[in-house]
Amino acid sequence: MFNKNKNENICVDIGIFIFLCLSVVYLDVFLINSISFIINNLRLRTHFVHLC
């Protein structure tokens, strides 16, 4: 009984760890994409202002 609970806890810990790693990677990719998107928008705006 005790060993079974211990193994289940380890599985839960591993699941939480994997979930945290995936969420961190997802957030990093999302932040990088949004930052590059904002930089591209700023460049387009500056080009547009120069054209005007």
CHARMM internal coordinates of N, CA and C (Angstrom, degrees):
IC EDIT
DIST 1 N 1 CA 1.4648
DIST 1 CA 1 C 1.5235
ANGL 1 N 1 CA 1 C 109.91
DIST 1 C 2 N 1.3261
ANGL 1 CA 1 C 2 N 115.83
DIHE 1 N 1 CA 1 C 2 N -50.26
DIST 2 N 2 CA 1.4691
ANGL 1 C 2 N 2 CA 119.03
DIHE 1 CA 1 C 2 N 2 CA -177.62
DIST 2 CA 2 C 1.5265
ANGL 2 N 2 CA 2 C 110.88
DIHE 1 C 2 N 2 CA 2 C -65.30
DIST 2 C 3 N 1.3529
ANGL 2 CA 2 C 3 N 115.97
DIHE 2 N 2 CA 2 C 3 N -43.97
DIST 3 N 3 CA 1.4628
ANGL 2 C 3 N 3 CA 119.02
DIHE 2 CA 2 C 3 N 3 CA 179.12
DIST 3 CA 3 C 1.5233
ANGL 3 N 3 CA 3 C 110.97
DIHE 2 C 3 N 3 CA 3 C -62.03
DIST 3 C 4 N 1.3338
ANGL 3 CA 3 C 4 N 116.76
DIHE 3 N 3 CA 3 C 4 N -39.62
DIST 4 N 4 CA 1.4636
ANGL 3 C 4 N 4 CA 120.52
DIHE 3 CA 3 C 4 N 4 CA 179.94
DIST 4 CA 4 C 1.5340
ANGL 4 N 4 CA 4 C 109.49
DIHE 3 C 4 N 4 CA 4 C -61.04
DIST 4 C 5 N 1.3311
ANGL 4 CA 4 C 5 N 116.56
DIHE 4 N 4 CA 4 C 5 N -47.32
DIST 5 N 5 CA 1.4648
ANGL 4 C 5 N 5 CA 119.81
DIHE 4 CA 4 C 5 N 5 CA 179.54
DIST 5 CA 5 C 1.5228
ANGL 5 N 5 CA 5 C 110.91
DIHE 4 C 5 N 5 CA 5 C -61.80
DIST 5 C 6 N 1.3258
ANGL 5 CA 5 C 6 N 115.96
DIHE 5 N 5 CA 5 C 6 N -39.30
DIST 6 N 6 CA 1.4658
ANGL 5 C 6 N 6 CA 119.96
DIHE 5 CA 5 C 6 N 6 CA 179.60
DIST 6 CA 6 C 1.5281
ANGL 6 N 6 CA 6 C 109.74
DIHE 5 C 6 N 6 CA 6 C -62.09
DIST 6 C 7 N 1.3311
ANGL 6 CA 6 C 7 N 117.11
DIHE 6 N 6 CA 6 C 7 N -45.85
DIST 7 N 7 CA 1.4632
ANGL 6 C 7 N 7 CA 120.14
DIHE 6 CA 6 C 7 N 7 CA 179.21
DIST 7 CA 7 C 1.5260
ANGL 7 N 7 CA 7 C 111.08
DIHE 6 C 7 N 7 CA 7 C -62.41
DIST 7 C 8 N 1.3277
ANGL 7 CA 7 C 8 N 117.71
DIHE 7 N 7 CA 7 C 8 N -40.97
DIST 8 N 8 CA 1.4620
ANGL 7 C 8 N 8 CA 120.51
DIHE 7 CA 7 C 8 N 8 CA 179.12
DIST 8 CA 8 C 1.5253
ANGL 8 N 8 CA 8 C 109.89
DIHE 7 C 8 N 8 CA 8 C -62.89
DIST 8 C 9 N 1.3220
ANGL 8 CA 8 C 9 N 116.71
DIHE 8 N 8 CA 8 C 9 N -41.09
DIST 9 N 9 CA 1.4655
ANGL 8 C 9 N 9 CA 119.74
DIHE 8 CA 8 C 9 N 9 CA 178.84
DIST 9 CA 9 C 1.5202
ANGL 9 N 9 CA 9 C 110.81
DIHE 8 C 9 N 9 CA 9 C -62.83
DIST 9 C 10 N 1.3324
ANGL 9 CA 9 C 10 N 117.06
DIHE 9 N 9 CA 9 C 10 N -40.54
DIST 10 N 10 CA 1.4683
ANGL 9 C 10 N 10 CA 120.76
DIHE 9 CA 9 C 10 N 10 CA 178.48
DIST 10 CA 10 C 1.5288
ANGL 10 N 10 CA 10 C 109.51
DIHE 9 C 10 N 10 CA 10 C -62.50
DIST 10 C 11 N 1.3477
ANGL 10 CA 10 C 11 N 116.58
DIHE 10 N 10 CA 10 C 11 N -43.15
DIST 11 N 11 CA 1.4687
ANGL 10 C 11 N 11 CA 119.80
DIHE 10 CA 10 C 11 N 11 CA 178.85
DIST 11 CA 11 C 1.5220
ANGL 11 N 11 CA 11 C 110.33
DIHE 10 C 11 N 11 CA 11 C -61.62
DIST 11 C 12 N 1.3164
ANGL 11 CA 11 C 12 N 116.91
DIHE 11 N 11 CA 11 C 12 N -42.38
DIST 12 N 12 CA 1.4681
ANGL 11 C 12 N 12 CA 120.56
DIHE 11 CA 11 C 12 N 12 CA 179.51
DIST 12 CA 12 C 1.5221
ANGL 12 N 12 CA 12 C 109.67
DIHE 11 C 12 N 12 CA 12 C -63.73
DIST 12 C 13 N 1.3336
ANGL 12 CA 12 C 13 N 117.20
DIHE 12 N 12 CA 12 C 13 N -43.53
DIST 13 N 13 CA 1.4668
ANGL 12 C 13 N 13 CA 120.45
DIHE 12 CA 12 C 13 N 13 CA 179.04
DIST 13 CA 13 C 1.5254
ANGL 13 N 13 CA 13 C 110.44
DIHE 12 C 13 N 13 CA 13 C -60.44
DIST 13 C 14 N 1.3311
ANGL 13 CA 13 C 14 N 117.18
DIHE 13 N 13 CA 13 C 14 N -43.54
DIST 14 N 14 CA 1.4711
ANGL 13 C 14 N 14 CA 120.73
DIHE 13 CA 13 C 14 N 14 CA 179.56
DIST 14 CA 14 C 1.5276
ANGL 14 N 14 CA 14 C 109.86
DIHE 13 C 14 N 14 CA 14 C -63.94
DIST 14 C 15 N 1.3380
ANGL 14 CA 14 C 15 N 116.95
DIHE 14 N 14 CA 14 C 15 N -41.46
DIST 15 N 15 CA 1.4617
ANGL 14 C 15 N 15 CA 120.58
DIHE 14 CA 14 C 15 N 15 CA 178.76
DIST 15 CA 15 C 1.5225
ANGL 15 N 15 CA 15 C 111.37
DIHE 14 C 15 N 15 CA 15 C -61.94
DIST 15 C 16 N 1.3332
ANGL 15 CA 15 C 16 N 116.85
DIHE 15 N 15 CA 15 C 16 N -44.37
DIST 16 N 16 CA 1.4674
ANGL 15 C 16 N 16 CA 120.61
DIHE 15 CA 15 C 16 N 16 CA 178.49
DIST 16 CA 16 C 1.5219
ANGL 16 N 16 CA 16 C 109.95
DIHE 15 C 16 N 16 CA 16 C -63.95
DIST 16 C 17 N 1.3311
ANGL 16 CA 16 C 17 N 117.17
DIHE 16 N 16 CA 16 C 17 N -41.95
DIST 17 N 17 CA 1.4644
ANGL 16 C 17 N 17 CA 121.52
DIHE 16 CA 16 C 17 N 17 CA 179.76
DIST 17 CA 17 C 1.5232
ANGL 17 N 17 CA 17 C 110.75
DIHE 16 C 17 N 17 CA 17 C -60.65
DIST 17 C 18 N 1.3393
ANGL 17 CA 17 C 18 N 116.78
DIHE 17 N 17 CA 17 C 18 N -46.61
DIST 18 N 18 CA 1.4705
ANGL 17 C 18 N 18 CA 120.91
DIHE 17 CA 17 C 18 N 18 CA 179.30
DIST 18 CA 18 C 1.5241
ANGL 18 N 18 CA 18 C 109.82
DIHE 17 C 18 N 18 CA 18 C -63.37
DIST 18 C 19 N 1.3408
ANGL 18 CA 18 C 19 N 116.72
DIHE 18 N 18 CA 18 C 19 N -41.99
DIST 19 N 19 CA 1.4650
ANGL 18 C 19 N 19 CA 120.70
DIHE 18 CA 18 C 19 N 19 CA 179.90
DIST 19 CA 19 C 1.5254
ANGL 19 N 19 CA 19 C 110.21
DIHE 18 C 19 N 19 CA 19 C -62.02
DIST 19 C 20 N 1.3324
ANGL 19 CA 19 C 20 N 117.47
DIHE 19 N 19 CA 19 C 20 N -43.30
DIST 20 N 20 CA 1.4661
ANGL 19 C 20 N 20 CA 120.93
DIHE 19 CA 19 C 20 N 20 CA 179.14
DIST 20 CA 20 C 1.5207
ANGL 20 N 20 CA 20 C 110.65
DIHE 19 C 20 N 20 CA 20 C -64.02
DIST 20 C 21 N 1.3280
ANGL 20 CA 20 C 21 N 117.28
DIHE 20 N 20 CA 20 C 21 N -43.22
DIST 21 N 21 CA 1.4679
ANGL 20 C 21 N 21 CA 120.39
DIHE 20 CA 20 C 21 N 21 CA 179.14
DIST 21 CA 21 C 1.5214
ANGL 21 N 21 CA 21 C 110.34
DIHE 20 C 21 N 21 CA 21 C -61.31
DIST 21 C 22 N 1.3319
ANGL 21 CA 21 C 22 N 117.42
DIHE 21 N 21 CA 21 C 22 N -45.25
DIST 22 N 22 CA 1.4648
ANGL 21 C 22 N 22 CA 121.04
DIHE 21 CA 21 C 22 N 22 CA -179.59
DIST 22 CA 22 C 1.5229
ANGL 22 N 22 CA 22 C 110.68
DIHE 21 C 22 N 22 CA 22 C -63.76
DIST 22 C 23 N 1.3388
ANGL 22 CA 22 C 23 N 116.96
DIHE 22 N 22 CA 22 C 23 N -41.59
DIST 23 N 23 CA 1.4633
ANGL 22 C 23 N 23 CA 119.30
DIHE 22 CA 22 C 23 N 23 CA -178.94
DIST 23 CA 23 C 1.5263
ANGL 23 N 23 CA 23 C 110.17
DIHE 22 C 23 N 23 CA 23 C -67.14
DIST 23 C 24 N 1.3347
ANGL 23 CA 23 C 24 N 117.87
DIHE 23 N 23 CA 23 C 24 N -37.71
DIST 24 N 24 CA 1.4665
ANGL 23 C 24 N 24 CA 120.74
DIHE 23 CA 23 C 24 N 24 CA 178.28
DIST 24 CA 24 C 1.5256
ANGL 24 N 24 CA 24 C 110.02
DIHE 23 C 24 N 24 CA 24 C -64.58
DIST 24 C 25 N 1.3357
ANGL 24 CA 24 C 25 N 116.86
DIHE 24 N 24 CA 24 C 25 N -45.16
DIST 25 N 25 CA 1.4696
ANGL 24 C 25 N 25 CA 120.65
DIHE 24 CA 24 C 25 N 25 CA 178.86
DIST 25 CA 25 C 1.5206
ANGL 25 N 25 CA 25 C 109.73
DIHE 24 C 25 N 25 CA 25 C -61.95
DIST 25 C 26 N 1.3369
ANGL 25 CA 25 C 26 N 116.55
DIHE 25 N 25 CA 25 C 26 N -43.88
DIST 26 N 26 CA 1.4703
ANGL 25 C 26 N 26 CA 120.87
DIHE 25 CA 25 C 26 N 26 CA -179.51
DIST 26 CA 26 C 1.5244
ANGL 26 N 26 CA 26 C 110.10
DIHE 25 C 26 N 26 CA 26 C -61.74
DIST 26 C 27 N 1.3467
ANGL 26 CA 26 C 27 N 116.35
DIHE 26 N 26 CA 26 C 27 N -43.81
DIST 27 N 27 CA 1.4662
ANGL 26 C 27 N 27 CA 119.91
DIHE 26 CA 26 C 27 N 27 CA -179.99
DIST 27 CA 27 C 1.5217
ANGL 27 N 27 CA 27 C 110.54
DIHE 26 C 27 N 27 CA 27 C -64.77
DIST 27 C 28 N 1.3340
ANGL 27 CA 27 C 28 N 117.47
DIHE 27 N 27 CA 27 C 28 N -41.53
DIST 28 N 28 CA 1.4686
ANGL 27 C 28 N 28 CA 120.68
DIHE 27 CA 27 C 28 N 28 CA 178.89
DIST 28 CA 28 C 1.5234
ANGL 28 N 28 CA 28 C 110.19
DIHE 27 C 28 N 28 CA 28 C -60.22
DIST 28 C 29 N 1.3246
ANGL 28 CA 28 C 29 N 117.12
DIHE 28 N 28 CA 28 C 29 N -47.64
DIST 29 N 29 CA 1.4671
ANGL 28 C 29 N 29 CA 120.74
DIHE 28 CA 28 C 29 N 29 CA -179.82
DIST 29 CA 29 C 1.5198
ANGL 29 N 29 CA 29 C 109.90
DIHE 28 C 29 N 29 CA 29 C -62.53
DIST 29 C 30 N 1.3369
ANGL 29 CA 29 C 30 N 116.47
DIHE 29 N 29 CA 29 C 30 N -42.99
DIST 30 N 30 CA 1.4657
ANGL 29 C 30 N 30 CA 120.81
DIHE 29 CA 29 C 30 N 30 CA -179.13
DIST 30 CA 30 C 1.5249
ANGL 30 N 30 CA 30 C 110.34
DIHE 29 C 30 N 30 CA 30 C -63.06
DIST 30 C 31 N 1.3477
ANGL 30 CA 30 C 31 N 116.86
DIHE 30 N 30 CA 30 C 31 N -44.02
DIST 31 N 31 CA 1.4669
ANGL 30 C 31 N 31 CA 120.44
DIHE 30 CA 30 C 31 N 31 CA -179.85
DIST 31 CA 31 C 1.5193
ANGL 31 N 31 CA 31 C 110.96
DIHE 30 C 31 N 31 CA 31 C -64.85
DIST 31 C 32 N 1.3328
ANGL 31 CA 31 C 32 N 117.32
DIHE 31 N 31 CA 31 C 32 N -43.92
DIST 32 N 32 CA 1.4668
ANGL 31 C 32 N 32 CA 120.74
DIHE 31 CA 31 C 32 N 32 CA -179.84
DIST 32 CA 32 C 1.5225
ANGL 32 N 32 CA 32 C 109.72
DIHE 31 C 32 N 32 CA 32 C -62.11
DIST 32 C 33 N 1.3384
ANGL 32 CA 32 C 33 N 117.39
DIHE 32 N 32 CA 32 C 33 N -44.11
DIST 33 N 33 CA 1.4638
ANGL 32 C 33 N 33 CA 121.04
DIHE 32 CA 32 C 33 N 33 CA 179.50
DIST 33 CA 33 C 1.5166
ANGL 33 N 33 CA 33 C 110.97
DIHE 32 C 33 N 33 CA 33 C -63.14
DIST 33 C 34 N 1.3404
ANGL 33 CA 33 C 34 N 117.66
DIHE 33 N 33 CA 33 C 34 N -44.14
DIST 34 N 34 CA 1.4603
ANGL 33 C 34 N 34 CA 119.99
DIHE 33 CA 33 C 34 N 34 CA -178.12
DIST 34 CA 34 C 1.5272
ANGL 34 N 34 CA 34 C 110.30
DIHE 33 C 34 N 34 CA 34 C -68.12
DIST 34 C 35 N 1.3417
ANGL 34 CA 34 C 35 N 117.91
DIHE 34 N 34 CA 34 C 35 N -37.90
DIST 35 N 35 CA 1.4676
ANGL 34 C 35 N 35 CA 120.50
DIHE 34 CA 34 C 35 N 35 CA 179.62
DIST 35 CA 35 C 1.5228
ANGL 35 N 35 CA 35 C 109.94
DIHE 34 C 35 N 35 CA 35 C -65.89
DIST 35 C 36 N 1.3283
ANGL 35 CA 35 C 36 N 117.66
DIHE 35 N 35 CA 35 C 36 N -44.86
DIST 36 N 36 CA 1.4696
ANGL 35 C 36 N 36 CA 120.31
DIHE 35 CA 35 C 36 N 36 CA 179.26
DIST 36 CA 36 C 1.5258
ANGL 36 N 36 CA 36 C 109.65
DIHE 35 C 36 N 36 CA 36 C -65.06
DIST 36 C 37 N 1.3337
ANGL 36 CA 36 C 37 N 117.01
DIHE 36 N 36 CA 36 C 37 N -36.74
DIST 37 N 37 CA 1.4648
ANGL 36 C 37 N 37 CA 120.91
DIHE 36 CA 36 C 37 N 37 CA 178.34
DIST 37 CA 37 C 1.5277
ANGL 37 N 37 CA 37 C 109.98
DIHE 36 C 37 N 37 CA 37 C -62.97
DIST 37 C 38 N 1.3435
ANGL 37 CA 37 C 38 N 116.75
DIHE 37 N 37 CA 37 C 38 N -44.16
DIST 38 N 38 CA 1.4730
ANGL 37 C 38 N 38 CA 120.93
DIHE 37 CA 37 C 38 N 38 CA 179.17
DIST 38 CA 38 C 1.5261
ANGL 38 N 38 CA 38 C 109.87
DIHE 37 C 38 N 38 CA 38 C -64.02
DIST 38 C 39 N 1.3337
ANGL 38 CA 38 C 39 N 117.67
DIHE 38 N 38 CA 38 C 39 N -42.95
DIST 39 N 39 CA 1.4704
ANGL 38 C 39 N 39 CA 120.98
DIHE 38 CA 38 C 39 N 39 CA -179.94
DIST 39 CA 39 C 1.5253
ANGL 39 N 39 CA 39 C 109.61
DIHE 38 C 39 N 39 CA 39 C -62.22
DIST 39 C 40 N 1.3310
ANGL 39 CA 39 C 40 N 117.44
DIHE 39 N 39 CA 39 C 40 N -43.56
DIST 40 N 40 CA 1.4654
ANGL 39 C 40 N 40 CA 120.40
DIHE 39 CA 39 C 40 N 40 CA 178.36
DIST 40 CA 40 C 1.5218
ANGL 40 N 40 CA 40 C 110.61
DIHE 39 C 40 N 40 CA 40 C -62.22
DIST 40 C 41 N 1.3271
ANGL 40 CA 40 C 41 N 117.69
DIHE 40 N 40 CA 40 C 41 N -41.16
DIST 41 N 41 CA 1.4610
ANGL 40 C 41 N 41 CA 120.83
DIHE 40 CA 40 C 41 N 41 CA 178.24
DIST 41 CA 41 C 1.5217
ANGL 41 N 41 CA 41 C 110.45
DIHE 40 C 41 N 41 CA 41 C -62.40
DIST 41 C 42 N 1.3320
ANGL 41 CA 41 C 42 N 117.13
DIHE 41 N 41 CA 41 C 42 N -42.06
DIST 42 N 42 CA 1.4660
ANGL 41 C 42 N 42 CA 120.42
DIHE 41 CA 41 C 42 N 42 CA 179.83
DIST 42 CA 42 C 1.5250
ANGL 42 N 42 CA 42 C 110.05
DIHE 41 C 42 N 42 CA 42 C -63.96
DIST 42 C 43 N 1.3298
ANGL 42 CA 42 C 43 N 117.12
DIHE 42 N 42 CA 42 C 43 N -41.19
DIST 43 N 43 CA 1.4641
ANGL 42 C 43 N 43 CA 120.50
DIHE 42 CA 42 C 43 N 43 CA 178.51
DIST 43 CA 43 C 1.5224
ANGL 43 N 43 CA 43 C 109.99
DIHE 42 C 43 N 43 CA 43 C -62.60
DIST 43 C 44 N 1.3335
ANGL 43 CA 43 C 44 N 117.09
DIHE 43 N 43 CA 43 C 44 N -45.06
DIST 44 N 44 CA 1.4641
ANGL 43 C 44 N 44 CA 120.78
DIHE 43 CA 43 C 44 N 44 CA 179.13
DIST 44 CA 44 C 1.5242
ANGL 44 N 44 CA 44 C 109.99
DIHE 43 C 44 N 44 CA 44 C -60.77
DIST 44 C 45 N 1.3245
ANGL 44 CA 44 C 45 N 117.42
DIHE 44 N 44 CA 44 C 45 N -41.26
DIST 45 N 45 CA 1.4589
ANGL 44 C 45 N 45 CA 120.68
DIHE 44 CA 44 C 45 N 45 CA -179.78
DIST 45 CA 45 C 1.5169
ANGL 45 N 45 CA 45 C 110.85
DIHE 44 C 45 N 45 CA 45 C -64.91
DIST 45 C 46 N 1.3292
ANGL 45 CA 45 C 46 N 117.03
DIHE 45 N 45 CA 45 C 46 N -42.88
DIST 46 N 46 CA 1.4671
ANGL 45 C 46 N 46 CA 118.90
DIHE 45 CA 45 C 46 N 46 CA -179.44
DIST 46 CA 46 C 1.5272
ANGL 46 N 46 CA 46 C 109.61
DIHE 45 C 46 N 46 CA 46 C -65.43
DIST 46 C 47 N 1.3274
ANGL 46 CA 46 C 47 N 117.78
DIHE 46 N 46 CA 46 C 47 N -40.29
DIST 47 N 47 CA 1.4719
ANGL 46 C 47 N 47 CA 120.55
DIHE 46 CA 46 C 47 N 47 CA 176.75
DIST 47 CA 47 C 1.5218
ANGL 47 N 47 CA 47 C 109.72
DIHE 46 C 47 N 47 CA 47 C -61.47
DIST 47 C 48 N 1.3194
ANGL 47 CA 47 C 48 N 116.02
DIHE 47 N 47 CA 47 C 48 N -42.68
DIST 48 N 48 CA 1.4638
ANGL 47 C 48 N 48 CA 120.62
DIHE 47 CA 47 C 48 N 48 CA -178.91
DIST 48 CA 48 C 1.5305
ANGL 48 N 48 CA 48 C 110.05
DIHE 47 C 48 N 48 CA 48 C -63.39
DIST 48 C 49 N 1.3382
ANGL 48 CA 48 C 49 N 116.27
DIHE 48 N 48 CA 48 C 49 N -42.29
DIST 49 N 49 CA 1.4721
ANGL 48 C 49 N 49 CA 120.40
DIHE 48 CA 48 C 49 N 49 CA 179.26
DIST 49 CA 49 C 1.5241
ANGL 49 N 49 CA 49 C 109.46
DIHE 48 C 49 N 49 CA 49 C -63.97
DIST 49 C 50 N 1.3287
ANGL 49 CA 49 C 50 N 117.43
DIHE 49 N 49 CA 49 C 50 N -41.94
DIST 50 N 50 CA 1.4716
ANGL 49 C 50 N 50 CA 120.24
DIHE 49 CA 49 C 50 N 50 CA 179.33
DIST 50 CA 50 C 1.5250
ANGL 50 N 50 CA 50 C 110.32
DIHE 49 C 50 N 50 CA 50 C -63.40
DIST 50 C 51 N 1.3342
ANGL 50 CA 50 C 51 N 116.99
DIHE 50 N 50 CA 50 C 51 N -38.82
DIST 51 N 51 CA 1.4629
ANGL 50 C 51 N 51 CA 120.36
DIHE 50 CA 50 C 51 N 51 CA 178.82
DIST 51 CA 51 C 1.5281
ANGL 51 N 51 CA 51 C 110.41
DIHE 50 C 51 N 51 CA 51 C -64.94
DIST 51 C 52 N 1.3264
ANGL 51 CA 51 C 52 N 116.34
DIHE 51 N 51 CA 51 C 52 N -39.54
DIST 52 N 52 CA 1.4634
ANGL 51 C 52 N 52 CA 119.11
DIHE 51 CA 51 C 52 N 52 CA -179.90
DIST 52 CA 52 C 1.5289
ANGL 52 N 52 CA 52 C 109.34
DIHE 51 C 52 N 52 CA 52 C -68.98
END
COOR INIT
IC SEED 1 N 1 CA 1 C
IC BUILD
